[in-house]
């Protein structure tokens, strides 16, 4: 199954999004469907990429066309018709490409494609694989979402302005006559009532045919497809008011004398007010995606590469792994890579959040999107396109913003049937008014008000807009939600369990003690141990190797290396067999560790991690390392506890070491001596009584626990395996990201609940009022004009409330950071 995204036009309310999902669900081979109204996208899996065009055509027929882009590529080295045919065949074979025209004389290709399913970078990469270099000559790939919404808002503003100018005379003529008796007499004695109505008819007709045309085109076509939407309600409401008024103006004998009145001002004002609401809504929608646009703005368009001794400027999309890139002072770095020459300082705040530039020189790794300082750098690209750090961040944010939370399922079911129910309710309202003997005009006003005041848009936007803004703000704060449901689960988390090494601690242990038995020489033993540990990737192994190298010890070559996760390693150096590991591991190998057991106990009480080494079956040494606690760990743990979240620590260290650290950091739940595969069982224990548990880790051995936890939170500086297993990624590796993640999830879910309460409460409260339930008691009947104003403000209110999430700022504990006590008791080396 291939996962695909399409940008979908024509979705104006939650019902539209539900129908798009139903259309996709009805197609064979389409599964895992997520439709997002706020981002106007559909994410789904298909059994075969070739079916994408068929899916796009089906959406087009149902009135929800897949958005298309167009790009012109300059293609080098096309020398004959055969080359043209090869390029055309290659491009047409790409899923999502709609049409291709290759011109040999102009040496270019014009490609139309489905946005979201394919990008110009994909097209360039495909052409490169068949031996032709390509570059973007002209692109109309569809503007960014913010640009499209800005243009849409601008167009709606102009349309609303014209509609308002045309409606103003209608409003003055009709409402002025109602509100000011003298003005009514003035009209009657000058132009006359009939002429006034004709003027209103002309101006209102222009409003409906011109600015209001979009409601009728979209709304009536939706009715014909048996899928009425928000536009249908507006078209039916304004059309009914206009038709009734037109009959009263030109064929008054068809209407009872007491019911002869015109509602042209209502029809025109409804259009004006809803257009104003749509304008404000488009402006707000554009701002909901500001975070992803900021990330996209970090990408470099043009880049200078060194090729065959010449400096060439090419489009960044055409970069290949291994290209040599030149970066001038002050420029943004185009892609990930390793510096081959030059010295500079690089601003990495987009990744780390730290404002101080980092010194970089030959051999250092640099990240695409960061900013070079005052020096010039030459580096070799190691990852390009979507594989770069920035590309992966953008992908994760887009996936999170397009996610549907479990709570959205109820909203989708309601909005799917909302508009048909409202249409039936409007007809019933008018019928009941007539049944009880009311005037036709009163029944008409009530029916139109019901049509106009109903707002499925607010319900459809309540969840996705909050997710977009919340996850976008999280990305700006260095927190990436890879899975949408993690946002909901983390808001109710009861316990946060931390791995110790590399999470609570720096993950950079140093050798503090080497206690050697009398039979062995200290430096010789250190050299042998380091030779075996050199074969391991564990941080403790690196600490031992660095210690030996710093003492000038030449490491011999080890062979037969074998690792037992959570216990130890073994290897052979020359003719000597070494076992290095925990007390349990030594006992399993038949090694007597009694002479150094008390020393080990003393070291573990001082928060050192201690383990043994045996050579040829004899106990040779006790090794102790210490891993400093991160400066922010204490503050993060304290803040979580103040927020009502319990904290647990899971470590492979001996219980004595684990308890010592836990007492210092005031951690409630401590689990020491846990093997990597035992972390899952610990999480199950913590889940007792239905508690929600999050796990924070960074290493390969944390991957099972990250995947098993209700919410897995990976440190961004950790391994790729850990990050891929997690639901949330902390980009900078700073533990304060845990606080930010919990805070954002809670505020976002609270925001969603506020939106849903408003959206549902608005409709539940105002639809009966529009139908006239207050008329018998208070003589109050809601005007369609006020109904239109209320409906327009409903969606804007939801969007405005969602946008408040952009102002989230980190809330950490007020206490000042304190350095972790460094009282490390030293144990004298046994001679």
Secondary structure, 3 states (H helix, E strand, C coil): CEEEEEEECCCCCHHHHHHHHHHHHCCCCEEEEEEECCCCEEEEEECCHHHHHHHHHHHHHCCCCECEEEEEEEECCCCCHHHHHHHHHHHHCCCCEEEEEEECCCCEEEEEEEECCECHHHHHHHHHHCCCCEEEEEEECCCCHHHHHHHHHHHHHHHHHHHHHHHHHHHHHHHHHHHCHHHHHHHHHCCCHHHHHHHHHHHHHHHHHCCCHHHHHHHHHHHHCCCCCHHHHHHHHHHHHHHHHHHHHHCHHHCCHHHCCCCHHHHHHHHHHHHHHHHHHHHHHHHHCHHHHHHHCCCCCEEEEEECCEEEEEEHHHCCCCCEEEECCCCECCCEEEEEECCEEEECHHHHCCCCCEEECCCCEECCCCEECCCCEEEEEEECHHHCHHHHHHHHHHHHHCCCCCCHHHHHHHHHHHHHHHHHHHHHHHHHHHHCCCCHHHHHHHHHHHHHHCCHHHHHHHHHHHHHHHHHHHHHCCEEECCHHHHHHHCCCCEEEEEHHHHHECCCCEEEEEEECCCCCHHHHHHHHHHHHCCCCCHHHHHHHHHHHHCCCCCCCEEEEEEECCCEEEEEECCEEEEEECHHHHHHCCCCCHHHHHHHHHHHHCCCEEEEEEECCEEEEEEEEECCECCCHHHHHHHHHHCCCEEEEECCCCHHHHHHHHHHHCCCEEECCCCHHHHHHHHHHHCHHHCCEEEEECCHHHHHHHHHCCEEEEECCCCHHHHHHCCEEECCCCCHHHHHHHHHHHHHHHHHHHHHHHHHHHHHHHHHHHHCCCHHHHCCCCCHHHHHHHHHHHHHHHHHHHHHHHHCCCCCCCCCCCCCCCCCCCCCCCC
